[in-house]
Amino acid sequence: MRPPLKKIYYLSSCSTCSRILRGLGAGSEFKYQDIKTDKITPAQLDEMCRLSGNYESLFSRVALKYRILGLHEKKLGERDYRRLILDEYTFLKRPVIIIGERIFIGNSPKNVAAAKAAMV
């Protein structure tokens, strides 16, 4: 039996991601993927969706391009969320932390605390 997957998708240029990663104290047992320099693959995004239940939960509405592209005025569906995240890394809500079959999405204090608790 292989050990559970431990992976963190983050953006190295994001100060919030950096602060969260330092606070988590995630060690070398985690695989780290900077989504700007190592683009998310369709298979990776589909796995995140499987764990979270939908693409919308992975989509960031605070990304600058959300308003610039007028997406706030459109009705988006799951296909749209998937395509947008694959096309533009900033649309992934981050960080995304995967520990086995559990996924923690985003930077809310509650979510970060849950991820930290799951690491123990």
PASEBA-1860 file (N, C-alpha, C; in nm, 3 decimals):
! residues 120
1> MRPPLKKI> 0.085/-0.119/0.000/0.000/0.000/0.000/0.089/0.125/0.000 ~ 0.064/0.216/-0.092/0.147/0.335/-0.101/0.095/0.442/-0.004 ~ 0.185/0.531/0.041/0.142/0.636/0.133/0.048/0.734/0.065 ~ -0.038/0.800/0.142/-0.134/0.893/0.082/-0.063/1.012/0.018 ~ -0.124/1.062/-0.088/-0.072/1.179/-0.159/-0.073/1.300/-0.066 ~ 0.036/1.372/-0.065/0.045/1.497/0.009/0.100/1.601/-0.088 ~ 0.014/1.694/-0.128/0.053/1.789/-0.231/-0.003/1.927/-0.199 ~ 0.075/2.028/-0.235/0.032/2.165/-0.216/0.050/2.240/-0.348
9> YYLSSCST> -0.060/2.296/-0.398/-0.058/2.383/-0.514/-0.060/2.526/-0.461 ~ 0.035/2.606/-0.504/0.048/2.741/-0.450/0.106/2.833/-0.556 ~ 0.116/2.960/-0.522/0.177/3.059/-0.609/0.291/3.122/-0.530 ~ 0.413/3.103/-0.575/0.531/3.149/-0.500/0.537/3.301/-0.488 ~ 0.476/3.373/-0.581/0.478/3.519/-0.576/0.367/3.576/-0.488 ~ 0.286/3.490/-0.429/0.174/3.534/-0.344/0.219/3.535/-0.198 ~ 0.218/3.652/-0.138/0.262/3.663/0.002/0.170/3.586/0.097 ~ 0.042/3.579/0.064/-0.052/3.503/0.148/-0.017/3.354/0.145
17> CSRILRGL> 0.010/3.300/0.027/0.050/3.160/0.015/0.178/3.135/0.095 ~ 0.275/3.223/0.081/0.403/3.207/0.152/0.381/3.206/0.302 ~ 0.300/3.298/0.352/0.271/3.305/0.496/0.203/3.178/0.544 ~ 0.106/3.130/0.467/0.033/3.008/0.505/0.127/2.888/0.506 ~ 0.209/2.874/0.404/0.302/2.760/0.398/0.399/2.761/0.515 ~ 0.450/2.878/0.552/0.538/2.888/0.669/0.463/2.846/0.796 ~ 0.340/2.892/0.809/0.260/2.862/0.927/0.221/2.715/0.938 ~ 0.203/2.651/0.824/0.166/2.509/0.824/0.282/2.421/0.866
25> GAGSEFKY> 0.401/2.463/0.831/0.518/2.380/0.862/0.517/2.248/0.787 ~ 0.459/2.248/0.669/0.455/2.126/0.586/0.598/2.093/0.545 ~ 0.637/1.971/0.565/0.775/1.932/0.538/0.797/1.873/0.401 ~ 0.906/1.802/0.391/0.948/1.747/0.263/0.863/1.628/0.218 ~ 0.773/1.581/0.305/0.685/1.472/0.262/0.578/1.524/0.165 ~ 0.566/1.655/0.154/0.472/1.715/0.061/0.541/1.744/-0.071 ~ 0.466/1.729/-0.179/0.510/1.774/-0.311/0.452/1.913/-0.329 ~ 0.536/2.005/-0.374/0.494/2.144/-0.393/0.492/2.175/-0.542
33> QDIKTDKI> 0.385/2.242/-0.585/0.376/2.282/-0.725/0.339/2.429/-0.733 ~ 0.434/2.509/-0.783/0.409/2.651/-0.808/0.328/2.658/-0.937 ~ 0.204/2.699/-0.927/0.113/2.692/-1.042/0.145/2.793/-1.152 ~ 0.233/2.887/-1.123/0.274/2.982/-1.228/0.384/2.922/-1.315 ~ 0.478/2.854/-1.255/0.591/2.799/-1.331/0.568/2.654/-1.374 ~ 0.479/2.584/-1.305/0.448/2.444/-1.336/0.296/2.433/-1.347 ~ 0.248/2.460/-1.467/0.104/2.471/-1.492/0.026/2.347/-1.448 ~ -0.093/2.370/-1.399/-0.183/2.262/-1.359/-0.226/2.186/-1.484
41> TPAQLDEM> -0.223/2.055/-1.476/-0.266/1.973/-1.589/-0.417/1.947/-1.577 ~ -0.482/1.913/-1.688/-0.623/1.876/-1.679/-0.646/1.761/-1.580 ~ -0.557/1.663/-1.579/-0.574/1.549/-1.487/-0.564/1.594/-1.341 ~ -0.471/1.686/-1.312/-0.459/1.737/-1.175/-0.585/1.812/-1.134 ~ -0.634/1.897/-1.223/-0.755/1.973/-1.191/-0.874/1.881/-1.174 ~ -0.884/1.779/-1.258/-0.995/1.684/-1.246/-0.988/1.609/-1.114 ~ -0.868/1.578/-1.067/-0.852/1.512/-0.937/-0.894/1.605/-0.824 ~ -0.857/1.732/-0.833/-0.900/1.829/-0.732/-1.053/1.838/-0.730
49> CRLSGNYE> -1.113/1.837/-0.848/-1.259/1.842/-0.858/-1.322/1.719/-0.796 ~ -1.264/1.603/-0.821/-1.317/1.479/-0.762/-1.318/1.488/-0.610 ~ -1.211/1.543/-0.554/-1.200/1.553/-0.409/-1.291/1.662/-0.351 ~ -1.309/1.772/-0.425/-1.387/1.884/-0.372/-1.536/1.875/-0.407 ~ -1.568/1.803/-0.514/-1.707/1.788/-0.553/-1.748/1.871/-0.674 ~ -1.673/1.977/-0.704/-1.703/2.058/-0.822/-1.589/2.154/-0.852 ~ -1.591/2.207/-0.973/-1.488/2.303/-1.015/-1.511/2.440/-0.954 ~ -1.636/2.473/-0.930/-1.667/2.605/-0.875/-1.597/2.628/-0.741
57> SLFSRVAL> -1.587/2.525/-0.659/-1.521/2.539/-0.528/-1.372/2.571/-0.542 ~ -1.315/2.544/-0.657/-1.173/2.569/-0.683/-1.150/2.704/-0.750 ~ -1.256/2.771/-0.788/-1.248/2.893/-0.868/-1.242/3.017/-0.779 ~ -1.148/3.105/-0.809/-1.131/3.229/-0.732/-1.201/3.346/-0.801 ~ -1.298/3.402/-0.730/-1.367/3.519/-0.782/-1.295/3.648/-0.744 ~ -1.189/3.639/-0.667/-1.114/3.760/-0.631/-0.995/3.783/-0.723 ~ -0.974/3.695/-0.819/-0.868/3.715/-0.918/-0.898/3.842/-0.996 ~ -0.796/3.921/-1.022/-0.813/4.048/-1.094/-0.885/4.029/-1.228
65> KYRILGLH> -0.852/3.924/-1.297/-0.910/3.903/-1.431/-1.058/3.870/-1.426 ~ -1.109/3.830/-1.310/-1.251/3.798/-1.297/-1.337/3.917/-1.338 ~ -1.304/4.033/-1.289/-1.378/4.155/-1.323/-1.334/4.211/-1.458 ~ -1.205/4.208/-1.484/-1.152/4.261/-1.609/-1.218/4.193/-1.729 ~ -1.236/4.062/-1.721/-1.297/3.986/-1.830/-1.450/3.991/-1.826 ~ -1.505/4.060/-1.729/-1.651/4.071/-1.718/-1.719/3.944/-1.673 ~ -1.645/3.854/-1.611/-1.702/3.726/-1.570/-1.807/3.742/-1.460 ~ -1.796/3.851/-1.383/-1.892/3.877/-1.276/-2.032/3.906/-1.332
73> EKKLGERD> -2.039/3.933/-1.461/-2.168/3.963/-1.525/-2.224/3.843/-1.601 ~ -2.153/3.731/-1.596/-2.194/3.613/-1.672/-2.235/3.500/-1.578 ~ -2.317/3.411/-1.630/-2.353/3.291/-1.555/-2.256/3.182/-1.599 ~ -2.172/3.140/-1.506/-2.071/3.040/-1.538/-2.115/2.902/-1.491 ~ -2.078/2.802/-1.569/-2.108/2.664/-1.534/-1.979/2.588/-1.506 ~ -1.990/2.463/-1.473/-1.875/2.381/-1.437/-1.771/2.375/-1.550 ~ -1.817/2.363/-1.674/-1.723/2.362/-1.788/-1.644/2.492/-1.796 ~ -1.714/2.603/-1.770/-1.649/2.734/-1.773/-1.541/2.743/-1.664
81> YRRLILDE> -1.576/2.702/-1.543/-1.480/2.708/-1.433/-1.355/2.625/-1.466 ~ -1.376/2.505/-1.517/-1.264/2.417/-1.552/-1.175/2.483/-1.658 ~ -1.237/2.531/-1.764/-1.161/2.593/-1.873/-1.085/2.716/-1.825 ~ -1.150/2.801/-1.748/-1.087/2.923/-1.699/-0.967/2.894/-1.609 ~ -0.980/2.797/-1.521/-0.869/2.761/-1.432/-0.752/2.706/-1.513 ~ -0.781/2.624/-1.612/-0.673/2.568/-1.695/-0.608/2.676/-1.782 ~ -0.686/2.774/-1.826/-0.633/2.880/-1.911/-0.553/2.984/-1.833 ~ -0.591/3.010/-1.710/-0.530/3.119/-1.633/-0.511/3.074/-1.487
89> YTFLKRPV> -0.385/3.055/-1.449/-0.354/3.002/-1.316/-0.413/3.086/-1.202 ~ -0.432/3.217/-1.223/-0.481/3.301/-1.114/-0.625/3.269/-1.075 ~ -0.696/3.193/-1.158/-0.833/3.157/-1.124/-0.842/3.039/-1.027 ~ -0.730/2.975/-0.995/-0.733/2.869/-0.895/-0.729/2.932/-0.757 ~ -0.827/2.900/-0.675/-0.828/2.947/-0.537/-0.712/2.877/-0.467 ~ -0.629/2.953/-0.396/-0.508/2.893/-0.343/-0.481/2.937/-0.200 ~ -0.400/2.857/-0.133/-0.340/2.732/-0.179/-0.442/2.619/-0.180 ~ -0.408/2.514/-0.254/-0.486/2.390/-0.252/-0.395/2.286/-0.188
97> IIIGERIF> -0.442/2.229/-0.079/-0.363/2.131/-0.004/-0.438/1.999/-0.009 ~ -0.368/1.896/-0.055/-0.428/1.762/-0.062/-0.351/1.671/0.032 ~ -0.427/1.607/0.120/-0.370/1.509/0.212/-0.455/1.383/0.199 ~ -0.402/1.287/0.127/-0.480/1.165/0.101/-0.604/1.196/0.020 ~ -0.720/1.168/0.078/-0.848/1.193/0.010/-0.913/1.321/0.058 ~ -0.840/1.402/0.133/-0.895/1.528/0.182/-0.833/1.646/0.106 ~ -0.915/1.745/0.081/-0.867/1.864/0.010/-0.906/1.988/0.088 ~ -0.814/2.082/0.092/-0.834/2.209/0.161/-0.806/2.319/0.059
105> IGNSPKNV> -0.906/2.402/0.034/-0.898/2.499/-0.075/-0.909/2.641/-0.019 ~ -0.809/2.723/-0.051/-0.816/2.863/-0.018/-0.747/2.901/0.111 ~ -0.756/3.030/0.142/-0.677/3.085/0.251/-0.759/3.131/0.372 ~ -0.884/3.087/0.383/-0.961/3.127/0.499/-0.897/3.067/0.625 ~ -0.898/3.140/0.734/-0.837/3.090/0.859/-0.892/2.953/0.900 ~ -1.022/2.933/0.883/-1.085/2.805/0.920/-1.028/2.691/0.834 ~ -1.014/2.716/0.706/-0.961/2.616/0.614/-0.814/2.585/0.644 ~ -0.735/2.688/0.668/-0.593/2.669/0.699/-0.578/2.590/0.830
113> AAAKAAMV> -0.659/2.622/0.929/-0.654/2.549/1.057/-0.691/2.402/1.037 ~ -0.790/2.375/0.954/-0.831/2.236/0.927/-0.719/2.160/0.857 ~ -0.651/2.226/0.762/-0.539/2.163/0.692/-0.426/2.132/0.790 ~ -0.397/2.226/0.877/-0.289/2.207/0.976/-0.323/2.091/1.069 ~ -0.448/2.082/1.112/-0.491/1.973/1.199/-0.480/1.838/1.129 ~ -0.506/1.837/0.998/-0.500/1.712/0.922/-0.357/1.664/0.901 ~ -0.260/1.755/0.916/-0.120/1.720/0.896/-0.062/1.641/1.012 ~ -0.128/1.648/1.126/-0.075/1.581/1.247/-0.095/1.433/1.240
END
